[in-house]
Amino acid sequence: MEKTSSSLWKRLETLHATKSLANCLVLKQHLFTFHMNKC
């Protein structure tokens, strides 16, 4: 599991190609809706 939002963003970029605006918007949505699990 990713620990920081920047590492999450890098992971999402590697999983999805950011060649289109739609893909970029989906990645941003994933980033901003990401919630850390409580330990």
N, CA, C and O atoms as a Tripos MOL2 file, in Angstrom:
@<TRIPOS>MOLECULE
protein
  156   155    39     0     0
PROTEIN
NO_CHARGES

@<TRIPOS>ATOM
      1 N           0.8380   -1.1900    0.0000 N.3       1 MET1
      2 CA          0.0000    0.0000    0.0000 C.3       1 MET1
      3 C           0.8760    1.2440    0.0000 C.2       1 MET1
      4 O           1.8940    1.3020    0.6900 O.2       1 MET1
      5 N           0.4770    2.2130   -0.7640 N.am      2 GLU2
      6 CA          1.2540    3.4460   -0.8560 C.3       2 GLU2
      7 C           1.0650    4.2860    0.4030 C.2       2 GLU2
      8 O          -0.0320    4.3470    0.9590 O.2       2 GLU2
      9 N           2.1360    4.9300    0.8470 N.am      3 LYS3
     10 CA          2.1200    5.6880    2.1000 C.3       3 LYS3
     11 C           1.8180    7.1650    1.9020 C.2       3 LYS3
     12 O           1.2120    7.7870    2.7750 O.2       3 LYS3
     13 N           2.2220    7.7390    0.7830 N.am      4 THR4
     14 CA          2.0290    9.1670    0.5560 C.3       4 THR4
     15 C           1.2590    9.3980   -0.7330 C.2       4 THR4
     16 O           1.1970    8.5290   -1.6020 O.2       4 THR4
     17 N           0.6740   10.5830   -0.8400 N.am      5 SER5
     18 CA         -0.0900   10.8950   -2.0430 C.3       5 SER5
     19 C           0.8100   10.9550   -3.2730 C.2       5 SER5
     20 O           0.3880   10.5860   -4.3690 O.2       5 SER5
     21 N           2.0480   11.4200   -3.0990 N.am      6 SER6
     22 CA          2.9560   11.4780   -4.2550 C.3       6 SER6
     23 C           3.3150   10.0810   -4.7560 C.2       6 SER6
     24 O           3.3850    9.8550   -5.9640 O.2       6 SER6
     25 N           3.5430    9.1460   -3.8380 N.am      7 SER7
     26 CA          3.8470    7.7820   -4.2750 C.3       7 SER7
     27 C           2.6110    7.1250   -4.8870 C.2       7 SER7
     28 O           2.7220    6.3330   -5.8230 O.2       7 SER7
     29 N           1.4360    7.4570   -4.3550 N.am      8 LEU8
     30 CA          0.1940    6.9560   -4.9450 C.3       8 LEU8
     31 C           0.0370    7.4870   -6.3670 C.2       8 LEU8
     32 O          -0.3230    6.7420   -7.2790 O.2       8 LEU8
     33 N           0.3070    8.7770   -6.5500 N.am      9 TRP9
     34 CA          0.2000    9.3830   -7.8740 C.3       9 TRP9
     35 C           1.1410    8.6980   -8.8540 C.2       9 TRP9
     36 O           0.7460    8.4010   -9.9820 O.2       9 TRP9
     37 N           2.3850    8.4410   -8.4410 N.am     10 LYS10
     38 CA          3.3530    7.7560   -9.3000 C.3      10 LYS10
     39 C           2.8590    6.3590   -9.6580 C.2      10 LYS10
     40 O           2.9950    5.9210  -10.8000 O.2      10 LYS10
     41 N           2.2890    5.6630   -8.6840 N.am     11 ARG11
     42 CA          1.7730    4.3120   -8.9040 C.3      11 ARG11
     43 C           0.6200    4.3350   -9.9060 C.2      11 ARG11
     44 O           0.5600    3.5060  -10.8140 O.2      11 ARG11
     45 N          -0.2960    5.2930   -9.7310 N.am     12 LEU12
     46 CA         -1.4270    5.3990  -10.6510 C.3      12 LEU12
     47 C          -0.9510    5.7320  -12.0620 C.2      12 LEU12
     48 O          -1.5030    5.2300  -13.0420 O.2      12 LEU12
     49 N           0.0680    6.5760  -12.1650 N.am     13 GLU13
     50 CA          0.6080    6.9110  -13.4820 C.3      13 GLU13
     51 C           1.2070    5.6950  -14.1680 C.2      13 GLU13
     52 O           1.0980    5.5500  -15.3850 O.2      13 GLU13
     53 N           1.8340    4.8260  -13.3990 N.am     14 THR14
     54 CA          2.4100    3.6260  -14.0030 C.3      14 THR14
     55 C           1.3270    2.6330  -14.4080 C.2      14 THR14
     56 O           1.5120    1.8620  -15.3500 O.2      14 THR14
     57 N           0.2090    2.6460  -13.7110 N.am     15 LEU15
     58 CA         -0.8740    1.7130  -14.0280 C.3      15 LEU15
     59 C          -1.7160    2.1780  -15.2140 C.2      15 LEU15
     60 O          -2.2370    1.3570  -15.9680 O.2      15 LEU15
     61 N          -1.8460    3.4780  -15.3770 N.am     16 HIS16
     62 CA         -2.7090    4.0320  -16.4200 C.3      16 HIS16
     63 C          -1.9170    4.9980  -17.2890 C.2      16 HIS16
     64 O          -1.1480    5.8130  -16.7810 O.2      16 HIS16
     65 N          -2.1050    4.9050  -18.5760 N.am     17 ALA17
     66 CA         -1.4560    5.8430  -19.4860 C.3      17 ALA17
     67 C          -2.1620    7.1940  -19.3840 C.2      17 ALA17
     68 O          -3.3910    7.2590  -19.3620 O.2      17 ALA17
     69 N          -1.3890    8.2580  -19.3220 N.am     18 THR18
     70 CA         -1.9650    9.5990  -19.1940 C.3      18 THR18
     71 C          -1.9340   10.3210  -20.5370 C.2      18 THR18
     72 O          -1.6280   11.5110  -20.6070 O.2      18 THR18
     73 N          -2.2540    9.5910  -21.5950 N.am     19 LYS19
     74 CA         -2.1810   10.1670  -22.9330 C.3      19 LYS19
     75 C          -3.4100   11.0150  -23.2660 C.2      19 LYS19
     76 O          -3.3460   11.8620  -24.1570 O.2      19 LYS19
     77 N          -4.5020   10.8060  -22.5810 N.am     20 SER20
     78 CA         -5.6970   11.5790  -22.8770 C.3      20 SER20
     79 C          -6.1330   12.3720  -21.6490 C.2      20 SER20
     80 O          -5.7870   12.0330  -20.5170 O.2      20 SER20
     81 N          -6.8850   13.4130  -21.8900 N.am     21 LEU21
     82 CA         -7.3760   14.2520  -20.8030 C.3      21 LEU21
     83 C          -8.2810   13.4610  -19.8710 C.2      21 LEU21
     84 O          -8.2390   13.6520  -18.6550 O.2      21 LEU21
     85 N          -9.0950   12.5800  -20.4260 N.am     22 ALA22
     86 CA         -9.9980   11.7710  -19.6040 C.3      22 ALA22
     87 C          -9.2200   10.9050  -18.6230 C.2      22 ALA22
     88 O          -9.5830   10.8330  -17.4490 O.2      22 ALA22
     89 N          -8.1570   10.2470  -19.0800 N.am     23 ASN23
     90 CA         -7.3410    9.4230  -18.1930 C.3      23 ASN23
     91 C          -6.7010   10.2600  -17.1020 C.2      23 ASN23
     92 O          -6.6330    9.8310  -15.9510 O.2      23 ASN23
     93 N          -6.2340   11.4420  -17.4470 N.am     24 CYS24
     94 CA         -5.6140   12.3330  -16.4690 C.3      24 CYS24
     95 C          -6.6370   12.7320  -15.4050 C.2      24 CYS24
     96 O          -6.3120   12.7560  -14.2180 O.2      24 CYS24
     97 N          -7.8510   13.0390  -15.8120 N.am     25 LEU25
     98 CA         -8.8980   13.4170  -14.8640 C.3      25 LEU25
     99 C          -9.2700   12.2560  -13.9540 C.2      25 LEU25
    100 O          -9.5400   12.4580  -12.7700 O.2      25 LEU25
    101 N          -9.2860   11.0460  -14.4930 N.am     26 VAL26
    102 CA         -9.5720    9.8620  -13.6830 C.3      26 VAL26
    103 C          -8.4810    9.6640  -12.6430 C.2      26 VAL26
    104 O          -8.7760    9.3420  -11.4920 O.2      26 VAL26
    105 N          -7.2260    9.8520  -13.0310 N.am     27 LEU27
    106 CA         -6.1220    9.7280  -12.0790 C.3      27 LEU27
    107 C          -6.2440   10.7560  -10.9650 C.2      27 LEU27
    108 O          -6.0200   10.4370   -9.7970 O.2      27 LEU27
    109 N          -6.5950   11.9840  -11.3170 N.am     28 LYS28
    110 CA         -6.7590   13.0200  -10.2970 C.3      28 LYS28
    111 C          -7.9140   12.6790   -9.3690 C.2      28 LYS28
    112 O          -7.8280   12.9140   -8.1630 O.2      28 LYS28
    113 N          -8.9930   12.1280   -9.9150 N.am     29 GLN29
    114 CA        -10.1230   11.7350   -9.0810 C.3      29 GLN29
    115 C          -9.7050   10.6530   -8.0990 C.2      29 GLN29
    116 O         -10.0760   10.7130   -6.9270 O.2      29 GLN29
    117 N          -8.9450    9.6690   -8.5490 N.am     30 HIS30
    118 CA         -8.4450    8.6210   -7.6570 C.3      30 HIS30
    119 C          -7.5740    9.2120   -6.5630 C.2      30 HIS30
    120 O          -7.6720    8.8190   -5.4010 O.2      30 HIS30
    121 N          -6.7220   10.1560   -6.9350 N.am     31 LEU31
    122 CA         -5.8150   10.7710   -5.9720 C.3      31 LEU31
    123 C          -6.5910   11.5220   -4.8940 C.2      31 LEU31
    124 O          -6.2970   11.3800   -3.7070 O.2      31 LEU31
    125 N          -7.5760   12.3160   -5.2980 N.am     32 PHE32
    126 CA         -8.2860   13.1450   -4.3370 C.3      32 PHE32
    127 C          -9.3350   12.3890   -3.5390 C.2      32 PHE32
    128 O          -9.7860   12.8770   -2.5030 O.2      32 PHE32
    129 N          -9.7330   11.2090   -3.9990 N.am     33 THR33
    130 CA        -10.6950   10.4150   -3.2390 C.3      33 THR33
    131 C         -10.0200    9.3120   -2.4380 C.2      33 THR33
    132 O         -10.6850    8.5090   -1.7830 O.2      33 THR33
    133 N          -8.6820    9.2820   -2.4980 N.am     34 PHE34
    134 CA         -7.9170    8.2730   -1.7690 C.3      34 PHE34
    135 C          -7.9730    8.5480   -0.2680 C.2      34 PHE34
    136 O          -7.7900    9.6850    0.1650 O.2      34 PHE34
    137 N          -8.2230    7.5190    0.5120 N.am     35 HIS35
    138 CA         -8.2660    7.6350    1.9710 C.3      35 HIS35
    139 C          -7.2750    6.6570    2.5750 C.2      35 HIS35
    140 O          -7.1870    5.5010    2.1600 O.2      35 HIS35
    141 N          -6.5390    7.1320    3.5520 N.am     36 MET36
    142 CA         -5.5960    6.2560    4.2480 C.3      36 MET36
    143 C          -6.3640    5.3070    5.1700 C.2      36 MET36
    144 O          -7.3580    5.6920    5.7870 O.2      36 MET36
    145 N          -5.8970    4.0850    5.2530 N.am     37 ASN37
    146 CA         -6.4860    3.1370    6.1930 C.3      37 ASN37
    147 C          -6.0050    3.4560    7.5990 C.2      37 ASN37
    148 O          -4.8370    3.7830    7.8080 O.2      37 ASN37
    149 N          -6.9120    3.3600    8.5590 N.am     38 LYS38
    150 CA         -6.5140    3.5840    9.9480 C.3      38 LYS38
    151 C          -5.7630    2.3680   10.4630 C.2      38 LYS38
    152 O          -6.1640    1.2290   10.2230 O.2      38 LYS38
    153 N          -4.6870    2.6150   11.1630 N.am     39 CYS39
    154 CA         -3.8670    1.5200   11.6970 C.3      39 CYS39
    155 C          -4.3530    1.1230   13.0790 C.2      39 CYS39
    156 O          -3.7910    0.2180   13.6960 O.2      39 CYS39
@<TRIPOS>BOND
     1     1     2 1
     2     2     3 1
     3     3     4 2
     4     3     5 am
     5     5     6 1
     6     6     7 1
     7     7     8 2
     8     7     9 am
     9     9    10 1
    10    10    11 1
    11    11    12 2
    12    11    13 am
    13    13    14 1
    14    14    15 1
    15    15    16 2
    16    15    17 am
    17    17    18 1
    18    18    19 1
    19    19    20 2
    20    19    21 am
    21    21    22 1
    22    22    23 1
    23    23    24 2
    24    23    25 am
    25    25    26 1
    26    26    27 1
    27    27    28 2
    28    27    29 am
    29    29    30 1
    30    30    31 1
    31    31    32 2
    32    31    33 am
    33    33    34 1
    34    34    35 1
    35    35    36 2
    36    35    37 am
    37    37    38 1
    38    38    39 1
    39    39    40 2
    40    39    41 am
    41    41    42 1
    42    42    43 1
    43    43    44 2
    44    43    45 am
    45    45    46 1
    46    46    47 1
    47    47    48 2
    48    47    49 am
    49    49    50 1
    50    50    51 1
    51    51    52 2
    52    51    53 am
    53    53    54 1
    54    54    55 1
    55    55    56 2
    56    55    57 am
    57    57    58 1
    58    58    59 1
    59    59    60 2
    60    59    61 am
    61    61    62 1
    62    62    63 1
    63    63    64 2
    64    63    65 am
    65    65    66 1
    66    66    67 1
    67    67    68 2
    68    67    69 am
    69    69    70 1
    70    70    71 1
    71    71    72 2
    72    71    73 am
    73    73    74 1
    74    74    75 1
    75    75    76 2
    76    75    77 am
    77    77    78 1
    78    78    79 1
    79    79    80 2
    80    79    81 am
    81    81    82 1
    82    82    83 1
    83    83    84 2
    84    83    85 am
    85    85    86 1
    86    86    87 1
    87    87    88 2
    88    87    89 am
    89    89    90 1
    90    90    91 1
    91    91    92 2
    92    91    93 am
    93    93    94 1
    94    94    95 1
    95    95    96 2
    96    95    97 am
    97    97    98 1
    98    98    99 1
    99    99   100 2
   100    99   101 am
   101   101   102 1
   102   102   103 1
   103   103   104 2
   104   103   105 am
   105   105   106 1
   106   106   107 1
   107   107   108 2
   108   107   109 am
   109   109   110 1
   110   110   111 1
   111   111   112 2
   112   111   113 am
   113   113   114 1
   114   114   115 1
   115   115   116 2
   116   115   117 am
   117   117   118 1
   118   118   119 1
   119   119   120 2
   120   119   121 am
   121   121   122 1
   122   122   123 1
   123   123   124 2
   124   123   125 am
   125   125   126 1
   126   126   127 1
   127   127   128 2
   128   127   129 am
   129   129   130 1
   130   130   131 1
   131   131   132 2
   132   131   133 am
   133   133   134 1
   134   134   135 1
   135   135   136 2
   136   135   137 am
   137   137   138 1
   138   138   139 1
   139   139   140 2
   140   139   141 am
   141   141   142 1
   142   142   143 1
   143   143   144 2
   144   143   145 am
   145   145   146 1
   146   146   147 1
   147   147   148 2
   148   147   149 am
   149   149   150 1
   150   150   151 1
   151   151   152 2
   152   151   153 am
   153   153   154 1
   154   154   155 1
   155   155   156 2
@<TRIPOS>SUBSTRUCTURE
     1 MET1         2 RESIDUE 1 A MET
     2 GLU2         6 RESIDUE 1 A GLU
     3 LYS3        10 RESIDUE 1 A LYS
     4 THR4        14 RESIDUE 1 A THR
     5 SER5        18 RESIDUE 1 A SER
     6 SER6        22 RESIDUE 1 A SER
     7 SER7        26 RESIDUE 1 A SER
     8 LEU8        30 RESIDUE 1 A LEU
     9 TRP9        34 RESIDUE 1 A TRP
    10 LYS10       38 RESIDUE 1 A LYS
    11 ARG11       42 RESIDUE 1 A ARG
    12 LEU12       46 RESIDUE 1 A LEU
    13 GLU13       50 RESIDUE 1 A GLU
    14 THR14       54 RESIDUE 1 A THR
    15 LEU15       58 RESIDUE 1 A LEU
    16 HIS16       62 RESIDUE 1 A HIS
    17 ALA17       66 RESIDUE 1 A ALA
    18 THR18       70 RESIDUE 1 A THR
    19 LYS19       74 RESIDUE 1 A LYS
    20 SER20       78 RESIDUE 1 A SER
    21 LEU21       82 RESIDUE 1 A LEU
    22 ALA22       86 RESIDUE 1 A ALA
    23 ASN23       90 RESIDUE 1 A ASN
    24 CYS24       94 RESIDUE 1 A CYS
    25 LEU25       98 RESIDUE 1 A LEU
    26 VAL26      102 RESIDUE 1 A VAL
    27 LEU27      106 RESIDUE 1 A LEU
    28 LYS28      110 RESIDUE 1 A LYS
    29 GLN29      114 RESIDUE 1 A GLN
    30 HIS30      118 RESIDUE 1 A HIS
    31 LEU31      122 RESIDUE 1 A LEU
    32 PHE32      126 RESIDUE 1 A PHE
    33 THR33      130 RESIDUE 1 A THR
    34 PHE34      134 RESIDUE 1 A PHE
    35 HIS35      138 RESIDUE 1 A HIS
    36 MET36      142 RESIDUE 1 A MET
    37 ASN37      146 RESIDUE 1 A ASN
    38 LYS38      150 RESIDUE 1 A LYS
    39 CYS39      154 RESIDUE 1 A CYS
